[in-house]
Amino acid sequence: MSQRQLSLNAFIPSTGHHVAAWRHPDAQADGGHSFRHYAQIAQTAEAARFDAVFLADSAAVWGGSGEDGLTSLARSARAAHFEPITLLSALSAVTEHIGLIATVTTTYNEPYHLARKFASLDWLSNGRAGWNLVTSANQHEAQNFGLAQHVQHADRYDRAEEFIDVVKGLWDSWEDNAFLRDKQSGVFFDEHKLHTLHHRGKHFSVKGPLNVARPPQGYPVLVQAGSSEPGKELAARTAEVIFTAQQTLADAQAFYRDVKGRLAKYGRIPDTLKILPGIFPVVGRTEAEARDKFQALQDLIDPVVGLSLLSGMLGGFDLSGYPLDGPLPDLPASNGGKSRQALLIDKARRENLTIRQLYLSIAGARGHWQIVGSAVQIADQIQQWFESGAADGFNVMPPTLPGGLDDFTSLVVPILQERGLFRTEYRGNTLREHLGLQRPHNHHVPQSTAAAA
């Protein structure tokens, strides 16, 4: 059996990743507001021994651009879904082992709120929480927080750098054994093991301490999803998992080398950061069956929705005035997701795609790695990427839910397990243990003292 094994997360939007998933006959169209639906999905992923379930989020509705924005939104399942920390807190009560990763932006939140919520989730789940740090690609968020325009990309990352340091400082407010709760003496906590932050910086002034004990994992697992230059640098300094979009083996290998190569200057070794590209697998018992499944989804795409999806992913640029069967026009630099805009422009130019062909090509994977094939074909390609220095594992993006995840766990996972590439049983209880990550020490405690304790 291979000593190194894959990490697999289930990335679970309400009805699936394909833009038309909610229209599929087997989809639960109201899945975004059905706890039973999410519980079933999480339990399926846990039964397959996945590392975690992963929830994306935005602090605004993902609408379209131009005059068709509201029309496209009315035809999309992206309009309404649960707030992720609330949902994961509920899921922690109906699961035992699987990690629970929520996306929360640093641009439109405050560090104290976020630190308190994730510390609470880590306690509720007995050490299974993870925070996916984003800086907000959705420009509509600004207007929900008193701003007329989205914060500039560079400023969002500058704020994020300070934000994460404040949050980690708050999580270290209490030493692990600070709470005595000694009824005989009447001492609830050891005052010498309480540390008030007193942070004053460019973006934040936070006194502390946090009014939640230090999380069971020390810190919830720190995940980062940006692939721009500032995003890669932030990940190299702070992240323990990075979620990225790569479409070719060569691109994934280059990204893997790049980000892992940045760790040394921050005193880190490669194994302290897991790189998990997104994978959109359409699984069949044969390749022909998989292609039929995929085409059935493609046939459900409303052109208005497809164009809106592409416009949003290109940074909110309004494409409604351009011919669908013409080339993608030259675009200004995005103030939203820079790396995704660059990826899609490169794809359009490289493959000579029209606007219509481009939105059809990303309607499922949204710029991530898309595989349509038999279970063996998909397992072969996962193994190739894993063993060729392109990935430490994958964020699995089911086309539809629950069916797409059922297909992957019942058909692909057993092959990966037979090859010794993926676990057959959990070997720990926390998300850190699943990922093979060390528990961080409290920076107020000398490491030798912490080890002795």
Stockholm file with secondary structure:
# STOCKHOLM 1.0

chainA/1-453         MSQRQLSLNAFIPSTGHHVAAWRHPDAQADGGHSFRHYAQIAQTAEAARFDAVFLADSAAVWGGSGEDGLTSLARSARAAHFEPITLLSALSAVTEHIGLIATVTTTYNEPYHLARKFASLDWLSNGRAGWNLVTSANQHEAQNFGLAQHVQHADRYDRAEEFIDVVKGLWDSWEDNAFLRDKQSGVFFDEHKLHTLHHRGKHFSVKGPLNVARPPQGYPVLVQAGSSEPGKELAARTAEVIFTAQQTLADAQAFYRDVKGRLAKYGRIPDTLKILPGIFPVVGRTEAEARDKFQALQDLIDPVVGLSLLSGMLGGFDLSGYPLDGPLPDLPASNGGKSRQALLIDKARRENLTIRQLYLSIAGARGHWQIVGSAVQIADQIQQWFESGAADGFNVMPPTLPGGLDDFTSLVVPILQERGLFRTEYRGNTLREHLGLQRPHNHHVPQSTAAAA
#=GR chainA/1-453 SS CCSSCCEEEEECCSSCSSTTGGGSTTSCTTGGGCHHHHHHHHHHHHHTTCSEEEECCCSSCCCCSGGGHHHHHHTCGGGCCCCHHHHHHHHTTSCSSCEEEEEEESSSSCHHHHHHHHHHHHHHTTSCEEEEEECCCCGGGGGGTTCSSCCCHHHHHHHHHHHHHHHHHHHTSBCTTCEEEETTTTEEECGGGBCCCCEECSSCEECCCCSSCCCTTSSCEEEECCCSHHHHHHHHHHCSEEEECCCSHHHHHHHHHHHHHTSGGGTCCGGGSEEEEEEEEEEESSHHHHHHHHHHHHTTCCHHHHHHHHHHHTTSCCCTTSCTTSBCCCCCCCSSCHHHHHHHHHHHHHHTCBHHHHHHHHTTTTTSEEEEEEHHHHHHHHHHHHHTTSCSEEEECCSSTTHHHHHIIIIIHHHHHHTTSSCSSCCCSSHHHHHTCCCCCCTTSCHHHHHHC
#=GC SS_cons         CCSSCCEEEEECCSSCSSTTGGGSTTSCTTGGGCHHHHHHHHHHHHHTTCSEEEECCCSSCCCCSGGGHHHHHHTCGGGCCCCHHHHHHHHTTSCSSCEEEEEEESSSSCHHHHHHHHHHHHHHTTSCEEEEEECCCCGGGGGGTTCSSCCCHHHHHHHHHHHHHHHHHHHTSBCTTCEEEETTTTEEECGGGBCCCCEECSSCEECCCCSSCCCTTSSCEEEECCCSHHHHHHHHHHCSEEEECCCSHHHHHHHHHHHHHTSGGGTCCGGGSEEEEEEEEEEESSHHHHHHHHHHHHTTCCHHHHHHHHHHHTTSCCCTTSCTTSBCCCCCCCSSCHHHHHHHHHHHHHHTCBHHHHHHHHTTTTTSEEEEEEHHHHHHHHHHHHHTTSCSEEEECCSSTTHHHHHIIIIIHHHHHHTTSSCSSCCCSSHHHHHTCCCCCCTTSCHHHHHHC
//
